[in-house]
Amino acid sequence: MNFTGKRILLAEDDKTLNFIIRDNLEEAGYVVSTADDGEQALQKFTDESFDLCLLDVMMPKLDGFSLAKKIRDENETIPILFLTAKSLNEDKINGFSIGGDDYITKPFSMEELLMRIKVFLKRSMSPAEDEGDFLSCKVGQFNFVFNDLSLQHGDKKRTLTYKEAELLRYFCENPNRVLSRSDILKNVWGSDDYYLGRSLDVFISRLRKYLASDENIRIINLHGIGFRFNAAIERQ
C-alpha cells in the first residue's frame, strides 16, 4: 500500500530527534510539518491538513496531552501517536483516556515508528480492503459502520477513534464469547503488553458509555480472564 504524500504533524522539542524523525519520515515518502512546542503545533494543525499526528508528551508552552485534547476537539478521528520518555505508566494510560491511539517509548527504532505509523494510515486509507468484508453491522439498537468509524442510535451519531472502532469491531466479530485480555490486545493492538492491558480498561469504559442507551448490550468483565460482549449482532 502506497503512503507517499501522506501528511504528518511532528511535534518534538528536541531539535536533534525532530530532525532525525523528519528525515526518516520524508525518506519513507511522507510530507512532514514540524513544530518545536505545543502551541506552534496547534497552530499548524489549525492552519493545515494532516493524516496523522506524532506528539511528544513533554513540550514547552503546551504539553502533548493538552495538545491532543485540543486536536480531538477539532478532529475526532485523526490518529494520534505519543512519543514519551516518561516511565510512569499512568501517563500512558492518561494518553489513551484523552483520545490518543498509541504511544511509543523513547528510545525507539525508526523501524518500529514507521511500522506503527503504517498501521494507522492503513486503517484510514482503506478499511474495507484491510478488514475483508466487515463494513457494517447492527449492534443491538445501534448501527456501527466501521468504514467511516460511526456509531449511530436513532438520530444521534458518534464518530469513533480508530482504536475504539477496532475494539468494537473485534467484539462484534466475537459476540457472546469469552475473550481473554491477551487475545483482545493481540488482535487490536498487536501486543499483549501489561500496560496496554491497563489502557484497554480505558477503552472498555468508553465503549460502555457509548452503548449505555441500549440496556441489552453489556461488556462483562470476567475477573482474571477477560471480557464477554453480550449483544445481538446483525451483519449488513
N, C-alpha and C positions, 0 to 999 in steps of 0.2 A: 504494500500500500504506500502510495507516494504522499509524503508530508511536506514536500517542498513548498515554500511560500507561506506556511502557517506562521501566524504571528504570536510571539511570546513576550509577555511583560516580565522582565527580570528586575527585581528589587533586592539589591545586595549592597551594603555599605562598605564591605571590604573590597577595595578597588582592585587588588590583585585577583581575588576569587571572582569578582564581577567580570574582569577581562577574560579569565580562563574559561568561565562558563559560556560567556557570549561567543568567544572564539570557537569553541567546540560546537555550540548550537548552530552557528552560522555555517560551519563546515558541514554539518548534517543537513543543511538546506533550509533552516528556519530563518525567519526575519525577526530580529531581536531588538527590542527597545529597552534600554536600561535606565535605572534610577538609583541614586545613592542614598536616598532616605524615603521614608514612608509618604511624606507629603508630596514629594516630586512624583512618586509612583502613582498616587491617587490622581494627580492632575493629568498624568499621561493616560491613565485608564479612562478618565472622563473625556479626554480630547481625541483618543484614538480607539481603534477596534482591535481586539485581541482574541485569540483562540484558547489561550491558557495563561495562567499567572503563576510565577515562580517567586515566592516571597520569603526573604529572610525573616526570622522571628525577631531578632534583636537589631533594631534600626533606630537611628535618631529621628526626632520630630514626631514620628508615628510608627509604633511597632507593628510587626507583621500581623498579629492577631487583630489589632484595631483596624488596620488597613483592610484585612479580609472581611471584617464585618461591614465596612463601608462599601466594599466591592459587592458583597452579597446584597446590599440594599439596592444596588443598581442592576445587578445581573445575578439571577438565582441559579444559573446553570453552568457558567464558565468554570472549568476545572481549576482548583486552587491547590498548589503543592507548596508545602512549607519546607524551607531549609532551616534546620535547627542544630545548634551546637550545645543546646541545653540538655542536661542529663535527667532533669526532672520529668518523669513520665506523666505527671499530672498536666504538664504544659502541653504534651502531645494530645492528651485527651481533650483538653480545652480547645486545641486547634480543630479537632473534629466537631466539637459541640457548637462552634460558631460557623460551621459550614465549610471547613476545609475538607478536601477529598483524600489527601495523602500527605505524608511527610517523609523527608529523607534526612538522616542524621549525619552531620559532618564528623569526621572526614568521610567522603564518599567517592566512588569511582565515577568517571564520566559515563562509563558503560551502563552503570546502574541508573544514573539520572536519565540518560537517553531512553532506556527501556521503560522507566516509569512514565515519561512524557508520551511515548508512543502508545502506551496502554490507554491513556485518557483521550488522546487525539483520535485513536482508532474508534473509540466509542462515539465520539462526536461526529466523525466523518461518515460512518456507515454502520449504524447499529443493527439494521436489518440484516446486512450481509454478515456481520460478525456474530450475531446471535441466532443464525439459522432462520427458522420460520416463526420465531417468537416475535410478534409485533404488538399484540394487544390481547387483553382478556377482561372479563368481568370478575371482580373480586367482591363477592357479596353484592352490596348495593353500589359499588364503585366501578368506574371504567378506568382501567390502567392501560395507558398506551406507552410502551417502552420506547417506541420510535421517536416520540417527542417529549419523553420524560414527564408525562402528565398523569395526574390522578384526579378524577372528577367524580363528584357526588351531586347529582341534581344540577343546579346551575353554578355550583362552586367548583372551580378548577384550580388545582395547585400544581406548580412546576417543581419537580423533584431535582435534587442534585444527582450527579452521576452515580455516586455510591448508594444513595437512597434508592434509586431506581434499580440498580443491580441487585441490591439486597432484596427488594420486594419481588423482583423478577425470580430470584432463586427460590424464595418462599412459594411463589405461585407455581413454579415448576415442581415443587415438592410439598403439596398441601397435605395437612393432617398426618404428617410423618415426623418421627423424631429425628432431628438434625443435630449432630454434635457441633460444638463450637469449632472444632478443628475443621470439619467439613465445610461449614459456612465460610470460615476465614480463608481456607484454601481456594474455594470456588469464587469468592467475591473479591478478596484482596490478594490472593496468590501466595499467602503465607499464613501460618498459624502462630505467629509471634505472640507471646504472652500479652504484651502491652497493646497490640492491635485488638486482642480479645477484650481488654478493658474498654477500648474505644467502641467495640461492637455494641456494648450496652448502651452507649450514647445513641447510636443509630437505631437500635431496637426501640428505645424510648420515643424517638422522633416518629417512627412508623406507627407506634401505638397511638400517639397523639393525632396523627393524620387520619387514622382509621377509626377513631373513637366513636364517630357518629353512627356506626353500624355495630350494634352490640353483639351480633353474631360472629364478628371477626375477633379472634383472640390470638395473641402471640404469647404462648405459655412458656414460662421459664422452668425448665426441668433441672433443678439444682444439681450441679456436678456432672451434668450430661450435656445439655444444650437447650434447644427450643423446639416447640411444635407450633406450626402456623395453622390454626383452625379456621378454615374459610371455605365457602363454596366457590370454586373456580370454574369459569367457562371460557375456554379459549375461543378467540374470534379470528 
